[in-house]
Amino acid sequence: MLRFILRRLVQLVPILLGLSILLFAWLRALPGGPAQAALGERATPEAIARYNELFGLDQPLYVQYFRFLGRAVQLDFGSSAQTGRPVTTEFLERMPGTIELTLFAMVFAIGVGIPLGYLAARKHGSWLDSTSVIGSLLGVAIPVFFLAYLLRLLFAVQLGWLPGSGRQDVRMDATRITNFYVLDGLLTREWDAAWDAVLHLVLPAIALGTIPLAIIVRITRASVLDVVNEDYVRTANAKGLATRTVRRRHILRNALLPVSTTIGLQTGLLLSGAVLTETVFAFGGVGSALRDAIFTRDFAVLQGFILLLAVVYVLVNLLVDISYGLLDPRVRVR
């Protein structure tokens, strides 16, 4: 298993290098450039030239790239043009919110999606099956921002059952340890702060988890239908094994292989920044920070956040590969 993990880690290196090249080239191709973004729209050509000379932006592109790569290895992405704070610090403060939101969204998607997909396959051709297929199509088709606005309007504005913005009530004097608001409330035994953070996560998590939910339902249903018709399932039934044993050991475990891939990819995508959802609910995560950086042309934040999110994404994919190896030992020897 260790060789399998090391082989996957080595394969990630060229992926990250290729992404860093594309990211570097894309940012340098944007109009205005870092100097214009840092100095403002009214910056004089002389000021821009001094800025470029000071930060080495007048050097050849390959020199700039290797300098950028050397700093990136040390997690030094410079400072934000808007706040003046190190980009890595900004990322570490924002990322816990996005992780919390992603975890709640995926718990919702997995907790509802896998049982519903399994039941739909078991009741193939029934009204439950048809309803799940139609519902999954609607879940994928409805835009996230539209669903987020509907949820906020109904449950936050009209009914007032749940908070509609932020990660926690601004009037709450909660202790911060990890910047995971729910975890901080549990660690400090501030139960009201933890519960308030959970309530603030409900609506954005449902909005964000709808598309993964729809995809998981469809993949689980299709996978279970494929596995049910396999020879080893018919053999297990012919041997007289208990129905519960056949379903758990032979059907569900083998059907979860493609489902685990879907869950991993969707988790990686959500961790890459839920820009629309965080914008609608004014949720202070990575997605809202990326939105602000795009509008303000904060090149340092864009450069650092995108590369760090790419690292998170490929690590999540590595975990998916490891889960493949645990679920199906044949994968480890390929």
Secondary structure, DSSP 8 states (H G I E B T S, - for coil): -HHHHHHHHHHHHHHHHHHHHHHHHHHHHSSSHHHHHHH-TT--HHHHHHHHHHTTTTS-HHHHHHHHHHHHHTT---B-TTT-SBHHHHHHHHHHHHHHHHHHHHHHHHHHHHHHHHHHHHTTTSHHHHHHHHHHHHHHHS-HHHHHHHHIIIIIIIS--S--SSSS-TT-----SSS-HHHHHHHTT-HHHHHHHHHHHHHHHHHHHHHHHHHHHHHHHHHHHHHHTSHHHHHHHHTT--HHHIIIIIIIHHHHHHHHHHHHHHHHHHHT--HHHHHHTT--SHHHHHHHHHHHT-HHHHHHHHHHHHHHHHHHHHHHHHHHHHH-GGGGG-
